[in-house]
């Protein structure tokens, strides 16, 4: 990330948002426990003091939940603009480093190189993949807790500028689309295999062109007559 201050500001806000969500989850679990206790209490003798204690506990949970939701709305309101600014700057940086088309032109620029240069380009591609996946992972993680779409949703939110790709069967996401610009996580091995396959294809075309030029024209062999040695 180029803008460390912005990154850490988003990271702090996101951490605060996740902390609030954890507290809300705890309240949800306690509320379920309280509901179970009330269901059991209907069939048991219970004195007024215990009934009042249950009512007071429910009121306290409701107050705590309302306060946490208020804090959460405030955090989301603060996180939205910073997150989108960070996303814009990071996507612009990816465009500058990788090109608007990612790395699709890399084989064309590398097809005429020998093994050493090919390895150098492969390392460059690995670095670009690592940068791409890092940005994609960070932005996907920071989108957690925001009102975003998932690409598997049957009923999208509609006007959200963010869509997370997934989730997969194991519950993880494969990247994020922000304002129509996709940063899908990619496999290092699959991307290198794609690169090498593209390079092989271009080299094959180059050799065919060279063969055509070299073999063009008439075949005019020079015959040398040798006298027999007796």
N, C-alpha and C positions, 0 to 999 in steps of 0.2 A: 504494500500500500504506500502510495506516495505521500498522502496527507496523513501523517501519524496522528496529529491532533484530532482530526475528524474521525479517523478509525477508532481511536480510544474513546472518543465521546459516544460513538455509536455502540461500541462494545460495553461501555458502562451502562448506558440506557437499556441495552438488551439484557444485560445481567440483572438489572433492577426489575425489568419486566418479567424475567423468568422466575425471580425470587417471589414476586407477587403471585404468579401463577401457581408456584408450589404451595404458598400459603392458602390460596383458594382451594387447591386440591385437598389439603389437610382439612379445611373446613367442610368440604364436601363429604369426606370420609366420616368426620365426626357427626355431621348431620344425618348420615345414613345410620350410624350407630344409635343416635338419639331416636330416630324413627323406629328402629327395631325395639329399643327399650320401651317406647310408648305402646307399640303393638303388644308386647308381652304384658305391660302393666294393665292393659284392659282386662286381663284375665286373672290378675292378682290383686289382693288387698293392698292398697297404698294410702298412706296417710296424707294429710294436707301439706305437711312440711316437704315431703318428697315430691308431691305434685307441683308445689311452688318452685322447688329447686329445678325441676325439669323445665318449667316455663321460663325461669330466669336464664337457664342455660341456652334455651332456644333463642331468647331475645338477644343474648350476648353474641351468639353465632350470627344472627341476622345483622346486628350492628357491625361486627367485625367484617362480614362479607361485603356490606354496603361500603365500608371505608376502603377495603381493598379494591373494590370495583372502581371507586372514585380515583384512587391512586393509579390504577391500571389505565383508565381513560386518559389521565394526565400524562403518563409515560408514553402511551401510544401517540398522543398528539405531539409530543416532543420528538419521538423517535422517527415518525414518518418523514419529515423534511430532511433530517440528517441522513437517514437511510437512503432516501432517493438521491440526495446529493452525492453520497458516497458511491452509490451504484452508477450514477452518471459518470463520475470521474474515473471509476475503475474500468467501465466499458470503453471510455475514450482512451484510457491507457492501453487496454487490450488492442484497440484498433491501431494505435500508434506502434505497438510492439509486434503484433501479429498480422496487421493488415485487416481491412474491412471484411475480406473474405476468409479470415483465419489464416491457414497455411496452404491453401489450395494451389498456389503458384510455386510452391517450394520445389516439387520435382522438375518443373519446367526450367527453373534456374539452376538446377543441380545435375541435370541428366548428362552433361558432357564432362563430368568430373571423374577422377580416378578414385580408388578406394579411400585414400586418406581424406580427400575433400568430402567424399560421401559420408564418412564417419563424422566429420566435422558438422555437416548439415544434419545428420541424425541426432547428434548431441544438441544442436540448436533446437531441433524439433522437440526433443525430450524436455528441454528447458521451457519451451513455449507451452507444452502440454501441462507441465507442472504449474506454471503461472496461471494458465487457464483454469485448471482444476482447483487451485488454491482460491482464486477469486470466486469461482462458482460455488465452492463449498462454504466460503465465508458469507456470501450474499444469501445463499440458501438458508444457512443457520440463522442469520440475523433477521430473516423474514419470518421466523417462527414467532408466533404470538400476534402478528399483524393480520388484519383481515385480508387474506389472500386466497386465490383460487388454487385448487389442485387440478392437474390435467386429467385426473380420473373422475372428477366430480361430474355427476349427471346434471346437477343444477348449479352452474357457476354463480359467483357473487355478481358478476356483470361488469361493474365499472372499476374493479380493482386493477391497478396498473401492474400487479404482480401475479404470476402463475408459477407454482412449483411443479416440476416435472415428476409425476408419480402420485402417490407413493408406490414403490415396488411391493412384491408379496411379503418381503421381510420388513416392510415398514419404512425403508429409507427412500430418499429422494434422489433423482438423477440430475438435478440442476434447477435452474430458475429462468423464467422469462420475465423481463422487466421492461415495461413500455414497448413490448413487441420485439425486444432484442434478447435472443436466447443465449444462455451460457450453460450448455448441457455438459455434464462431466463425461470425460472420454477415457478410454482404456489406453494406457501407454503401449501395451503390446499390440493391440489392434491398430493403433495409429501408426506405429512403426512398420507394421506389416503392410498397411495401406501405402505408406511412403515408399517402401522398397518395391512393392508391386508396381506403383506408378513409375518408379525409376527404371525398373526392368523393361516396362513397356516402351518408355521413351528411348532407352538405349537400343532396343530392337529396331525401332523406327529409324534411329540415326544410322545403325549399321546397314539397314536396307538401303538408305539413301547413298551411303558411302559405296556400297557394293554396286549400285546402279551407275554411279559416276565412274568408278574404276573400271567397270566392265564395258562401258560405252565404247562405241567405235568398232572398226573391223578387227577381227582376229587375224594378225599377219605374222605367223611364226617364221622365224629364220631357220632355214634348213642348212645344216652343215654336212657336207659330204666327206666322209672319212675314207681314205684308202685302206684297203685291207692289208693287214700286216701278215706277211708270209714268212 
